[in-house]
């Protein structure tokens, strides 16, 4: 019994020391990985590499070095990495099915970096979500939405769907509607709106403001008002144009459009 207790203490102490050493190796290793990743980031920044590429390389380096560190710690603990690899190979089908989504996201991320439909800082619309690109990661792209919500979208979902990039072109169009009364002078209203909207700050002179009749309804003609501006000024121009439409038409004395009502006559009963 005494020999058995001594054996337990001996092996327990040896295993405990290895566990403590492995924890120490993990802490120091992660610290060294962080230093290496930061050095690579600084080196790429000095070469004026695009920030999108820098963050992608940084993510790949971090994951790769962490995996190598984990394999080294397992080897120190006496776990044969060859056996570990054999177990992974034996469970390859299950792991492949479980990781199919991750691998497709990883492959899509590579294509996003190579084809560059957008970059960090661009305002895009993907999968019905509008936001500014914060990071293109290994498996997902991070957006900040206009209401300041951090949103992660799988790279494969982005790459397999339509992508709208609002930041690529020099300007974009703002589409607004203006309802006129049936008895309003539409020609005078269109001329007035062209002048007033063109005077709004950050509205471009070229292309000129479009004001045309879009359709007719029971109330009267429906005008479309389309100023052009830089993407950074979109919402300012949007709200200012709405306010200008309302104030300028009211100040000029145009009649207020009123929804038409259908009056049904009841048949007389004898």
C-alpha positions as CSV (number, residue, x, y, z in Angstrom):
1,X,0.0,0.0,0.0
2,X,2.8,2.4,0.8
3,X,4.5,1.6,-2.5
4,X,1.2,2.3,-4.3
5,X,0.8,5.6,-2.5
6,X,4.3,6.6,-3.4
7,X,3.7,5.7,-7.0
8,X,0.5,7.8,-7.1
9,X,2.3,10.8,-5.5
10,X,5.2,10.4,-7.9
11,X,3.2,10.2,-11.1
12,X,0.7,12.8,-9.8
13,X,3.5,15.2,-9.1
14,X,5.1,14.6,-12.4
15,X,1.8,15.1,-14.3
16,X,0.9,18.2,-12.2
17,X,4.3,19.7,-13.1
18,X,3.7,19.0,-16.8
19,X,0.2,20.6,-16.6
20,X,1.6,23.7,-14.9
21,X,4.4,23.8,-17.5
22,X,1.9,23.4,-20.3
23,X,-0.2,26.3,-18.9
24,X,3.0,28.4,-18.7
25,X,4.0,27.5,-22.2
26,X,0.5,28.5,-23.4
27,X,0.6,31.9,-21.7
28,X,4.2,32.6,-22.9
29,X,3.4,31.2,-26.4
30,X,0.3,33.3,-26.8
31,X,2.3,36.4,-25.7
32,X,5.0,35.6,-28.3
33,X,2.4,35.0,-31.0
34,X,0.9,38.4,-30.2
35,X,4.3,40.0,-30.6
36,X,5.0,38.2,-33.9
37,X,1.6,39.2,-35.3
38,X,2.1,42.8,-34.3
39,X,5.6,42.8,-35.9
40,X,4.1,41.5,-39.1
41,X,1.4,44.1,-39.0
42,X,3.9,46.9,-38.5
43,X,6.1,45.6,-41.3
44,X,3.2,45.5,-43.7
45,X,2.0,48.9,-42.7
46,X,5.4,50.4,-43.4
47,X,5.2,49.0,-46.9
48,X,1.8,50.8,-47.3
49,X,-0.1,47.5,-47.9
50,X,-3.8,47.9,-48.0
51,X,-5.5,47.7,-44.6
52,X,-7.8,44.9,-45.8
53,X,-4.9,42.7,-46.8
54,X,-3.0,43.5,-43.6
55,X,-5.9,42.4,-41.4
56,X,-6.4,39.2,-43.4
57,X,-2.7,38.3,-43.2
58,X,-2.8,39.1,-39.5
59,X,-5.7,36.7,-38.9
60,X,-4.1,33.9,-40.9
61,X,-0.8,34.3,-39.0
62,X,-2.5,34.3,-35.6
63,X,-4.4,31.1,-36.3
64,X,-1.4,29.3,-37.8
65,X,0.9,30.1,-35.0
66,X,-1.7,29.2,-32.4
67,X,-2.2,25.8,-34.0
68,X,1.5,25.2,-34.0
69,X,1.7,26.2,-30.4
70,X,-1.1,23.8,-29.4
71,X,0.6,20.9,-31.3
72,X,3.9,21.6,-29.4
73,X,2.2,21.6,-26.1
74,X,0.4,18.3,-26.8
75,X,3.8,16.8,-27.8
76,X,5.3,18.0,-24.5
77,X,2.5,16.4,-22.6
78,X,3.3,13.1,-24.3
79,X,0.4,13.0,-26.7
80,X,1.7,11.8,-30.0
81,X,0.8,14.3,-32.7
82,X,1.0,11.5,-35.2
83,X,-1.7,9.6,-33.3
84,X,-3.7,12.7,-33.0
85,X,-3.4,13.2,-36.8
86,X,-4.5,9.6,-37.4
87,X,-7.6,10.1,-35.2
88,X,-8.4,13.2,-37.2
89,X,-8.0,11.3,-40.4
90,X,-10.2,8.5,-39.1
91,X,-12.9,11.1,-38.3
92,X,-12.3,13.0,-41.5
93,X,-15.8,12.5,-42.9
94,X,-17.5,13.8,-39.8
95,X,-15.1,16.7,-39.4
96,X,-15.4,17.6,-43.0
97,X,-19.2,17.7,-42.8
98,X,-19.1,19.7,-39.6
99,X,-16.5,22.1,-41.1
100,X,-18.0,22.3,-44.6
101,X,-19.5,25.7,-43.8
102,X,-16.3,27.0,-42.3
103,X,-14.2,25.8,-45.2
104,X,-16.6,27.4,-47.7
105,X,-16.4,30.6,-45.8
106,X,-12.6,30.5,-45.7
107,X,-12.5,29.9,-49.5
108,X,-15.0,32.7,-50.1
109,X,-12.8,35.0,-47.9
110,X,-9.8,34.3,-50.1
111,X,-11.8,35.2,-53.2
112,X,-13.0,38.4,-51.5
113,X,-9.4,39.4,-50.9
114,X,-8.3,38.5,-54.4
115,X,-11.2,39.9,-56.4
116,X,-11.7,42.9,-54.0
117,X,-15.3,43.8,-54.6
118,X,-15.0,46.0,-51.5
119,X,-12.4,46.9,-48.9
120,X,-12.2,48.0,-45.3
121,X,-14.0,51.4,-44.9
122,X,-16.4,50.9,-47.8
123,X,-20.2,51.2,-47.3
124,X,-21.8,48.1,-48.8
125,X,-25.1,46.3,-49.0
126,X,-24.9,42.5,-48.7
127,X,-27.5,40.0,-47.8
128,X,-30.0,42.8,-47.2
129,X,-27.7,44.5,-44.6
130,X,-26.2,47.9,-45.1
131,X,-23.0,48.9,-43.2
132,X,-19.4,50.0,-43.3
133,X,-16.8,47.2,-43.7
134,X,-14.7,47.0,-40.5
135,X,-12.9,43.8,-41.2
136,X,-12.7,40.9,-43.7
137,X,-11.9,37.9,-41.5
138,X,-11.0,34.3,-42.3
139,X,-14.6,33.1,-42.1
140,X,-16.8,36.2,-41.8
141,X,-16.9,39.9,-42.7
142,X,-17.6,42.4,-40.0
143,X,-19.9,45.4,-40.7
144,X,-21.0,48.4,-38.7
145,X,-24.6,49.2,-39.6
146,X,-25.9,52.8,-39.7
147,X,-27.6,52.2,-36.3
148,X,-24.1,51.3,-34.9
149,X,-24.7,47.5,-34.5
150,X,-21.7,45.2,-35.1
151,X,-22.8,42.6,-37.6
152,X,-20.9,39.5,-38.8
153,X,-21.8,37.9,-42.1
154,X,-20.4,34.6,-43.4
155,X,-18.0,35.2,-46.3
156,X,-19.7,32.5,-48.4
157,X,-23.1,34.1,-47.9
158,X,-21.6,37.4,-49.1
159,X,-19.8,35.9,-52.1
160,X,-22.8,34.0,-53.3
161,X,-25.2,36.9,-53.1
162,X,-25.4,40.4,-54.7
163,X,-22.9,43.0,-53.5
164,X,-23.6,46.7,-53.7
165,X,-20.7,49.0,-53.0
166,X,-21.7,52.6,-52.4
167,X,-18.1,53.8,-52.0
168,X,-16.7,52.8,-55.3
169,X,-18.2,55.5,-57.6
170,X,-17.6,59.2,-57.0
171,X,-21.3,60.0,-56.4
172,X,-24.8,58.4,-56.1
173,X,-28.4,59.5,-56.7
174,X,-31.0,60.3,-54.0
175,X,-34.5,59.2,-55.0
176,X,-37.4,61.1,-53.5
177,X,-41.1,61.6,-54.4
178,X,-43.3,64.7,-54.4
179,X,-47.1,64.5,-54.6
180,X,-48.8,67.5,-56.3
181,X,-52.5,68.3,-56.2
182,X,-54.5,67.8,-59.4
183,X,-55.0,71.5,-59.9
184,X,-51.3,72.5,-59.3
185,X,-49.1,74.0,-62.0
186,X,-46.7,71.1,-62.4
187,X,-44.4,73.0,-64.7
188,X,-43.9,75.8,-62.2
189,X,-43.4,73.3,-59.3
190,X,-40.8,71.3,-61.3
191,X,-38.9,74.5,-62.1
192,X,-39.0,75.7,-58.5
193,X,-37.8,72.4,-57.1
194,X,-34.9,72.2,-59.5
195,X,-33.7,75.6,-58.3
196,X,-34.3,75.0,-54.6
197,X,-32.8,71.5,-54.4
198,X,-29.8,72.5,-56.5
199,X,-29.0,75.1,-53.8
200,X,-28.8,72.5,-51.0
201,X,-25.3,72.1,-49.6
202,X,-23.3,69.1,-51.1
203,X,-25.8,68.6,-54.0
204,X,-23.7,68.3,-57.2
205,X,-24.2,70.7,-60.1
206,X,-23.2,67.9,-62.5
207,X,-25.2,65.7,-63.0
208,X,-28.0,68.2,-62.6
209,X,-31.0,67.7,-60.3
210,X,-33.7,65.6,-62.0
211,X,-37.3,66.6,-61.4
212,X,-39.9,64.9,-63.6
213,X,-43.4,63.5,-63.6
214,X,-43.2,59.9,-62.5
215,X,-46.9,58.9,-62.7
216,X,-50.4,60.0,-62.2
217,X,-52.8,58.9,-59.4
218,X,-56.2,59.9,-58.0
219,X,-54.6,62.9,-56.1
220,X,-52.6,64.3,-59.0
221,X,-49.2,64.1,-60.7
222,X,-46.4,62.4,-58.7
223,X,-43.0,64.0,-59.2
224,X,-39.7,62.3,-58.8
225,X,-36.9,64.4,-57.3
226,X,-33.4,63.1,-57.8
227,X,-30.3,65.1,-56.6
228,X,-26.8,63.7,-56.8
229,X,-24.2,63.8,-54.1
230,X,-21.1,62.0,-52.7
231,X,-21.9,58.9,-50.6
232,X,-20.7,60.6,-47.4
233,X,-23.4,63.3,-47.8
234,X,-26.2,60.9,-48.8
235,X,-28.4,61.2,-45.7
236,X,-27.8,64.9,-45.2
237,X,-28.9,65.6,-48.8
238,X,-31.8,63.1,-48.4
239,X,-33.3,64.9,-45.4
240,X,-32.6,68.4,-46.6
241,X,-34.3,67.7,-49.9
242,X,-37.4,66.4,-48.2
243,X,-37.5,69.5,-46.1
244,X,-36.9,71.7,-49.1
245,X,-39.7,70.1,-51.1
246,X,-42.2,70.7,-48.2
247,X,-41.1,74.3,-47.4
248,X,-40.6,75.6,-50.9
249,X,-43.9,74.4,-52.3
250,X,-45.8,75.7,-49.2
251,X,-44.0,79.1,-49.4
252,X,-44.9,79.4,-53.1
253,X,-48.6,78.8,-52.4
254,X,-49.1,75.5,-54.1
255,X,-52.3,73.7,-53.1
256,X,-52.0,70.9,-50.6
257,X,-52.7,67.5,-52.2
258,X,-55.7,65.8,-50.8
259,X,-56.6,62.2,-51.3
260,X,-59.6,61.7,-53.5
261,X,-62.6,60.0,-52.0
262,X,-65.0,57.9,-53.9
263,X,-68.7,58.7,-53.0
264,X,-71.0,55.8,-53.6
265,X,-74.7,56.6,-54.0
266,X,-77.1,54.3,-52.3
267,X,-80.0,53.1,-54.5
268,X,-83.4,54.4,-53.5
269,X,-85.8,52.0,-52.1
270,X,-89.4,52.3,-53.2
